[in-house]
């Protein structure tokens, strides 16, 4: 299902309102037919295969953004040079997630057995500031790391439109529960999107947003800062990473977490600890962290 946003640019509506493992994608119909991200559901897949796609641009390497890349063997695939290796190789994908940390190996095996992840080539590696000419449509590459190392947004200046990937303004807040994430980078990337001041934001998991975008970006950013403050309060007494993760600051203490999500919780706390140590607000003695 397509929803026209501006002439030549449509939002591809996925199942489940963009909940994992799907995301909203963007179709650009110009001299080059382009989709930005490819996890849009089987009904959309059949229609887009029939119409033909020349180019897939991935905002980043996550499964819920590259799922159907391999169903378009004639299309070129472009992605930022830091995320391209994870799209090409499942082993590199696993390493970026941090599956070799904190007992993640068993979880990784379970995840990849069920995800049916298929690697795909990346024909062009993108760089920050690069201008992509797709006919009359032009997209500027905006490197927005933090969610992943090579996460990118794409700025279409003519209509004031920003394709923001997983800087998505979801109420849960940003996702940073893997090894390749970085909270300082993520906070800077959110500010970069605010500075652009888009009129329209196309979010990977919220779809089209055209009102109160700056307020939404601020609220999205502030989720990180609130969780950071909770971490600091908890570390008024020394805690190990396992003990800190048991408070479920990332997911919320009232959520019953399966094994995989307990592992994600630990990785999220690891990211907070990295940032707080860099800031000089947290120290470590042995395996215990304290304020």
C-alpha positions as CSV (number, residue, x, y, z in Angstrom):
1,X,0.0,0.0,0.0
2,X,1.4,3.4,-1.0
3,X,0.7,6.8,0.4
4,X,1.7,9.8,-1.7
5,X,3.7,12.3,0.3
6,X,4.9,14.8,-2.3
7,X,5.0,14.3,-6.1
8,X,7.2,11.4,-7.0
9,X,7.7,10.3,-3.4
10,X,5.4,7.8,-1.6
11,X,5.5,6.1,1.8
12,X,5.2,2.3,1.6
13,X,2.9,1.2,4.4
14,X,4.0,-2.0,6.1
15,X,2.1,-4.5,8.2
16,X,1.6,-3.8,11.9
17,X,2.1,-0.1,11.6
18,X,5.8,-0.5,11.2
19,X,6.5,-2.8,14.2
20,X,9.5,-5.1,14.1
21,X,10.3,-6.9,11.9
22,X,8.8,-4.4,9.5
23,X,9.4,-0.7,8.9
24,X,8.1,2.0,6.7
25,X,9.9,2.4,3.4
26,X,10.0,5.1,0.8
27,X,9.3,4.8,-2.9
28,X,10.9,7.4,-5.3
29,X,9.5,7.3,-8.8
30,X,11.8,9.3,-11.0
31,X,14.3,8.5,-13.8
32,X,15.5,5.9,-11.3
33,X,12.9,3.9,-9.3
34,X,14.2,3.8,-5.8
35,X,13.2,2.3,-2.5
36,X,14.7,3.4,0.8
37,X,14.7,0.4,3.1
38,X,13.1,-2.9,2.1
39,X,11.2,-4.5,5.1
40,X,7.7,-3.5,3.9
41,X,5.8,-6.8,4.0
42,X,5.0,-9.5,1.5
43,X,2.0,-7.8,-0.1
44,X,4.1,-4.8,-1.0
45,X,6.9,-7.0,-2.1
46,X,4.9,-8.6,-4.8
47,X,3.7,-5.3,-6.2
48,X,7.1,-3.7,-6.2
49,X,8.7,-6.7,-7.8
50,X,6.1,-6.5,-10.6
51,X,6.8,-2.8,-11.1
52,X,10.6,-3.2,-11.0
53,X,13.1,-1.4,-8.8
54,X,16.4,0.0,-10.0
55,X,18.0,1.0,-6.6
56,X,17.7,0.2,-2.9
57,X,19.1,2.6,-0.4
58,X,19.4,1.2,3.1
59,X,19.4,3.7,6.0
60,X,21.3,1.1,8.1
61,X,22.0,-2.6,8.3
62,X,19.3,-3.9,10.7
63,X,17.1,-6.8,9.6
64,X,13.9,-4.7,9.8
65,X,15.4,-2.4,7.1
66,X,17.1,-4.8,4.7
67,X,14.8,-7.9,4.8
68,X,13.8,-8.0,1.2
69,X,17.0,-6.6,-0.4
70,X,17.8,-10.0,-2.0
71,X,14.4,-10.2,-3.7
72,X,15.5,-7.5,-6.1
73,X,18.6,-9.1,-7.7
74,X,18.6,-6.6,-10.6
75,X,18.7,-3.6,-8.3
76,X,21.8,-1.9,-7.0
77,X,22.1,-1.5,-3.3
78,X,23.6,1.6,-1.6
79,X,24.5,2.0,2.1
80,X,26.9,4.0,4.2
81,X,30.4,2.6,4.1
82,X,30.4,1.8,7.9
83,X,27.3,-0.3,7.7
84,X,27.9,-1.9,4.3
85,X,30.0,-4.8,5.7
86,X,27.1,-5.8,7.9
87,X,24.8,-6.0,5.0
88,X,27.2,-8.1,3.0
89,X,28.1,-10.6,5.8
90,X,26.1,-12.3,8.5
91,X,29.2,-12.8,10.5
92,X,30.0,-9.1,10.5
93,X,26.3,-8.4,11.3
94,X,26.6,-10.6,14.3
95,X,29.8,-9.0,15.5
96,X,28.2,-5.5,15.2
97,X,25.3,-6.6,17.3
98,X,27.7,-7.8,20.0
99,X,26.7,-11.4,20.0
100,X,30.1,-12.4,21.4
101,X,29.4,-10.4,24.5
102,X,27.6,-11.3,27.7
103,X,26.5,-14.7,26.7
104,X,25.0,-13.6,23.4
105,X,26.2,-16.5,21.3
106,X,23.2,-18.8,22.1
107,X,20.8,-15.9,21.6
108,X,22.3,-15.1,18.2
109,X,21.9,-18.6,17.0
110,X,18.2,-18.6,18.0
111,X,17.6,-15.2,16.4
112,X,19.2,-16.0,13.1
113,X,17.5,-19.3,12.8
114,X,14.1,-17.5,12.9
115,X,15.0,-14.2,11.1
116,X,15.9,-15.8,7.8
117,X,18.5,-13.1,7.3
118,X,20.1,-13.2,3.8
119,X,23.2,-11.0,3.1
120,X,23.2,-8.9,0.0
121,X,25.8,-7.0,-2.0
122,X,26.4,-3.3,-1.5
123,X,27.3,-1.8,-4.9
124,X,28.0,1.8,-3.7
125,X,29.2,2.9,-0.3
126,X,27.8,6.3,0.8
127,X,29.6,9.2,2.6
128,X,28.2,12.1,4.7
129,X,27.2,15.1,2.6
130,X,27.1,13.2,-0.7
131,X,24.4,14.3,-3.1
132,X,22.4,11.4,-4.7
133,X,20.8,12.4,-8.1
134,X,17.9,10.1,-8.9
135,X,16.5,12.2,-11.8
136,X,14.8,15.4,-10.7
137,X,14.9,14.1,-7.1
138,X,18.0,14.7,-5.1
139,X,18.8,13.3,-1.7
140,X,21.7,14.5,0.5
141,X,23.3,11.8,2.7
142,X,23.2,12.9,6.3
143,X,25.4,10.6,8.4
144,X,23.5,10.1,11.7
145,X,25.4,7.5,13.7
146,X,24.6,6.2,17.1
147,X,21.9,3.7,16.4
148,X,24.4,2.0,14.2
149,X,27.8,3.2,13.1
150,X,26.7,3.9,9.6
151,X,23.1,4.9,10.1
152,X,22.0,7.7,7.7
153,X,19.1,10.0,7.1
154,X,18.4,11.4,3.7
155,X,17.4,15.1,3.1
156,X,15.2,16.1,0.2
157,X,15.6,19.9,0.3
158,X,13.0,20.9,-2.3
159,X,10.0,19.7,-0.2
160,X,11.8,20.0,3.2
161,X,11.6,16.2,3.6
162,X,13.8,14.1,5.8
163,X,13.9,10.3,5.6
164,X,15.1,9.6,9.1
165,X,15.3,5.8,9.4
166,X,15.4,4.8,13.1
167,X,15.6,8.3,14.4
168,X,12.0,7.6,14.4
169,X,10.4,9.5,17.2
170,X,8.9,6.4,18.7
171,X,7.5,6.8,22.2
172,X,9.8,4.1,23.5
173,X,12.8,6.3,22.6
174,X,16.0,5.5,20.7
175,X,17.3,1.9,20.4
176,X,20.9,1.5,21.3
177,X,21.1,-2.0,22.7
178,X,24.0,-3.4,20.7
179,X,27.7,-3.2,20.6
180,X,28.0,-0.9,17.6
181,X,25.8,1.8,19.2
182,X,27.1,5.0,20.7
183,X,25.0,7.3,22.9
184,X,27.2,10.4,22.3
185,X,26.9,9.9,18.6
186,X,23.1,9.3,18.8
187,X,22.5,12.4,20.8
188,X,24.5,14.4,18.3
189,X,22.6,12.9,15.4
190,X,19.3,13.8,16.9
191,X,20.5,17.4,17.2
192,X,21.7,17.3,13.6
193,X,18.1,16.4,12.5
194,X,16.8,19.3,14.6
195,X,19.2,21.7,12.9
196,X,17.9,20.6,9.5
197,X,14.4,21.5,10.7
198,X,12.4,19.4,8.3
199,X,8.9,20.2,7.2
200,X,8.1,16.5,6.7
201,X,9.8,13.6,8.5
202,X,9.4,10.1,7.2
203,X,10.2,7.8,10.1
204,X,11.1,4.1,9.9
205,X,8.6,3.1,12.5
206,X,6.1,6.0,12.8
207,X,5.6,6.8,9.2
208,X,4.8,10.4,8.1
209,X,5.2,13.1,10.7
210,X,4.4,16.7,9.7
211,X,3.5,18.4,13.0
212,X,5.6,19.2,16.0
213,X,8.7,17.5,14.6
214,X,11.2,19.5,16.7
215,X,9.2,18.8,19.9
216,X,9.2,15.1,18.9
217,X,12.9,15.0,18.4
218,X,13.4,16.7,21.8
219,X,11.2,14.1,23.5
220,X,13.0,11.3,21.6
221,X,16.3,12.6,22.9
222,X,15.1,13.2,26.4
223,X,14.3,9.5,26.8
224,X,18.0,8.8,26.7
225,X,18.7,11.5,29.3
226,X,16.0,10.2,31.7
227,X,17.3,6.7,31.5
228,X,20.8,8.0,32.0
229,X,19.7,9.8,35.2
230,X,18.1,6.5,36.4
231,X,21.4,4.7,35.9
232,X,23.3,7.4,37.9
233,X,20.8,7.2,40.7
234,X,21.1,3.4,40.8
235,X,24.9,3.6,40.9
236,X,24.9,5.6,44.1
237,X,25.8,2.1,45.4
238,X,28.2,-0.1,43.4
239,X,26.6,-2.5,41.0
240,X,27.9,-5.1,38.5
241,X,26.6,-4.9,34.9
242,X,24.3,-7.9,35.6
243,X,22.9,-6.2,38.8
244,X,22.3,-2.9,36.9
245,X,20.6,-4.7,34.1
246,X,18.2,-6.4,36.5
247,X,16.6,-3.0,37.2
248,X,15.3,-2.9,33.6
249,X,16.0,0.8,33.2
250,X,16.0,0.4,29.4
251,X,12.7,-1.6,28.9
252,X,10.9,-0.6,32.1
253,X,10.8,-2.6,35.4
254,X,7.2,-3.8,34.9
255,X,7.9,-5.6,31.6
256,X,8.5,-9.4,31.7
257,X,11.5,-9.9,29.5
258,X,12.4,-13.1,27.6
259,X,16.0,-14.1,27.5
260,X,16.9,-12.2,24.3
261,X,15.5,-8.9,25.7
262,X,17.4,-9.4,29.0
263,X,20.5,-9.6,26.9
264,X,19.5,-6.4,25.0
265,X,18.9,-4.7,28.4
266,X,22.5,-5.6,29.4
267,X,23.9,-4.2,26.2
268,X,21.9,-1.0,26.7
269,X,23.3,-0.5,30.2
270,X,26.7,-1.2,28.7
271,X,26.2,1.8,26.4
272,X,25.1,4.0,29.3
273,X,28.2,3.0,31.3
274,X,30.5,3.7,28.4
275,X,29.1,7.3,28.0
276,X,29.1,8.0,31.8
277,X,32.7,6.8,32.1
278,X,33.7,9.1,29.3
279,X,32.0,11.9,31.1
280,X,33.8,11.2,34.3
281,X,30.6,10.5,36.2
282,X,31.1,6.8,36.7
283,X,34.1,4.7,37.7
284,X,34.8,1.0,37.8
285,X,36.6,-1.1,40.3
286,X,36.9,-4.8,39.2
287,X,33.5,-5.7,37.8
288,X,31.6,-3.1,39.9
289,X,30.5,0.4,38.7
290,X,29.8,3.3,40.9
291,X,29.0,7.0,40.8
